C-alpha cells in the first residue's frame, strides 16, 4: 500500500517521472506540424507590412527592419500547439483563451486588462459584449473599423496561408438543428500569423484537433461557468493561442505614455522596453486563487519578472526581470572586447551573422570554426553562442518545435532527467525553426536601428526632475566613475598588461582574470582614466552602460538562485546554446545563506558547483529612470510606493516612473531601507557592521494553500488508484473531489517546496539512487504529517506538522538561498572592502543616474 501511496503522492505533488530518475528515454526526432503538412521555409516568409509604424517613436525603418519588428511582435513560430499542451499539463492553471476573454464570470476583461493583468490592449478593438458565433461562442475582443483602424495585414490567408493540418479547412458536419446560429460550418485555416486577439503578443489559431466530435461536445457557456466541464484534459477548444516575443517585451513608451493605459494607441507603445507591469500570477493562473500553491509560486514573480525556466523546469524558482533591449550596437561592441568564447559539439550548429551578411561590422563576431564574440543575454551569462543563437533560442523557449522540445524534459514539474534539444534536429525537422533562423538577422537589424535610450529630458515634464546644479552633477559623474563604471559602462580605459587576458579567458581560468580586473578597478590608474571618460560630453552616447562581464555572485551577494539556473549546463536542455567556455567556468566558491526560521540569524554556507553557474552579468543602466524596481528580480522598490502590497498597477507616466525610481534607487544605495522578512525581521546582520540589519525578504505563501489536481486532469490509468485512495486517504481530496495536497500553511517559504531537488546531478548511478531514496523518504514523511492532521486543519496545526520536515526539505534543496532582495552593496556600509559613499555623494550620484 505504501508503494501505491508514494506513487500517487509523487504524481500529485508534481513529481511525475521520478521513477525514471536514472535514465533518459531516447525517442526518434519529431517533425513539426508545418513540415508534416508539407510546408518548407520558403512558404513561411516574414511579413513586410509596416503595420506598427507608429510604434517605437515612429522611427523610419528599412524593409528588412520592418520584417524584423514584425517577427518580434507577431511571429509565434507554431507555438500555439505548445501553449495548448501546457494548458493541460498545468491542470488547467493556465488558459490563455480565458485570459483573452471578457466573459462576465471572469475577474478581468478588456476594461481592466492593464490594471489587473498588466497586458497591453491592442488598439482598434472593442470589448466583447456577448458570445461571438463566428468564434464558436467565445467572448473575445472584436476589431473595429475606420480610417485609423486598417485591417490586420498578418491575417491575410492568401499571402500568409496557415498550416493546413488536422481539421483545419475541413467540414465540421454539425447537424443543422443543433448547431448554434452563425457557427462556422467549416473549420478555418487562417494565416500562419493567426488572428489578432486584442492583446498584443497573443495570436489566435484554429485548433486542428477541433473536429466534428469536438465541435459537437463544445459548450462555450459551460467553458466559462462549469468547472466540471472545463477542468478536463479531454476538452478540445476551438482555438489555440500563440505567443510572440512581444508578449513579454512590448510596453508603454516612457516618452509617449498613454493617457489611459487601458486604451493605448500604437504611438504610445514600444516594442523593446519590456513588459514592466506584467502580473505573471494572474496571467499564468487565470483563476487568481491564492489558495492554489501554483498561484503562490507564480506570485513570487513581481510585476515585470518571470522565471524563464518555468516550463523547462530545473526545480529552481528564480524569477528575473524581462529585459529592455537598448543600445544593441554598443552591446555588440563590448562583446568584441570581452565576449570571446569557444564553441563545441552542438553549439557549433548555431547560425552566425556571417551566414547571412557577406561583409561589414556584423561579420566580425565569428571566426571559423569555433570562435565567437558574444553578448551575454540571459542574466546568468548562459546564452553564449552569439547574438543570433541567443535570439533563436528564445523562440524555442516560448514553444517553437514543441513536438520535439517537450520530449527532452518533463514540463513545469521536472522529475525527468533533461537532455539537450539538438539544433541539427530542429533544422532538419522543423519548418518553423528554419523560418525563424532566416528571420532573426532582420530582427537584429531592427534592434540596431530602433532600440535607442529613452532619456528623462525628452519625456513630457521630465525636465522638472533634472534639478541638479552643475557642481552636483559633476560630483555624481565622479562618483559613478570611481564606484559604478567598472560594471556599468561599455566605455572603459585601455586594459593594462596584467588585465588584457580578460577578453579571452572565459573558461577554467576566468576567476583569475576577473580578480585581476577587479583589483585594477580599485587603483587610481583606473579611476583617473575613468573620470575623464565619464566627464566627457559623449559618455552616454552609444554606451550600453554595462560591461556584460560575468560577475561572481559571491561578490554581488545577490540571491544565488538566478545564476544557479541549470538549463544551459552540459547535457541539459540548452546545451547547444551555451559555449564550451561557459560550461568550463570554475566554481565561484562558497555561498552564504540563511535558514528561513532560524531567529539567531546565523549565516550558513554551501559550495557552488562549477560548470557555468554562479555568475551574473551587470544590468544595463540605460534609461534607468524608467525601469524601476531594481535588482535582477524587481525586488528593490515598488512600482508605486503609495500602493505597496495593494492589487494595483500604476499608470506608466513620467510621474509614476519617477516615484518608482526614487523609491528603488534609495533602497539600492541605502540597503537598510529594503524590506525585512516577517519572520526573520532585522535579525540578520551585515558582517561589515553588526549594527546594520541585512535585507531579509523571503517569498512566503500569502494564504493557506494546496497543490490541487482536478480529477479531469488525472491520467486515466491513475484514476482508479485515485478513486480507491479517496476512501483510504480522505486527507488527499478536496470538497469537489479533486486531488488536494495540503494544507501548506500561510507563511511557508515558497521555495522550500518549489526548489526540491528531485534528481541528483551526479553522474554516478549509486549517487542517483541514494538521492531518489532520500526524496521518496521525505515524501513518506509528508504523507504521515498530512495523515495526522485534522480536516480542516488550522495554519497552526499545519505548521506544527511540517516544522520537523523543514530541515529535510532544505537538505534536498537545489538552492536554499531564499532571501530575494539582498546584495549589490557597492558604495554602502554593507561591504568593507572599499570606503562607503557619503549621503551627499549618493545624492549626487542619483542626480547623474537620472540623465541615463
Secondary structure, DSSP 8 states (H G I E B T S, - for coil): -HHHHHHHHHHHTT-TTGGGTT----------HHHHTT--GGGS------TTTTSGGG----HHHHHHHHHHHH--TTTHHHHHHHHHHTTTS--HHHHTB--TTSS--TTTIIIII---B-SSEE---S-BGGGTTB-B-EE--BTTB---GGG-TTTSB----TTTT-B----TTTS-TT--SB----BTT-EE-SBTTEEEEE-TT--HHHHHH--HHHHHH-HHHHS-TT---SEEEEE-GGGGT-EE-TTS--SSGGG--GGGEESSS--TT--HHHHHSTT--TTBHHHHHHHTS-TTEE-TTSSS--S----EE------HHHHHHHHHHH-EEE--GGGGG---GGGT--SSGGGTTEETTTEEE----STTS---S-HHHHHHHHHHHTTTTHHHHGGGS-TTT--S------HHHHHHH-HHHHHHHHHHHHHHHHHHHH-----GGGSTTGGGG----HHHHHHHHHHIIIIIHHHH-S------TTTGGGGG--STTHHHHHHHHHHHHTSHHHHHHHHHHHHSTTTTTT--SS---EEEHHHH---STTTT--TTSTTSTTGGGS-HHHHT-----EEEEE-TT-TT--EEEEE--SSS-SEEE----TTGGGS-SBTTTT-BS-SSGGGTTSS-----SHHHHHHHHHHHHHHHH-GGGS--BTTTBT--EETTEEEEE----B-B-SS-EEEEE-GGGS-HHHHHHHHHHHHH-GGGB-TTS-EEEEEE-TT-BHHHHHTB--S---S-HHHHHHHHHHHHHHHHHHHHHHHTS-SS--HHHHHHHHHTTHHHHHHTBS----B-S----TTSTT--SS----HHHHHHHHHHHTT-
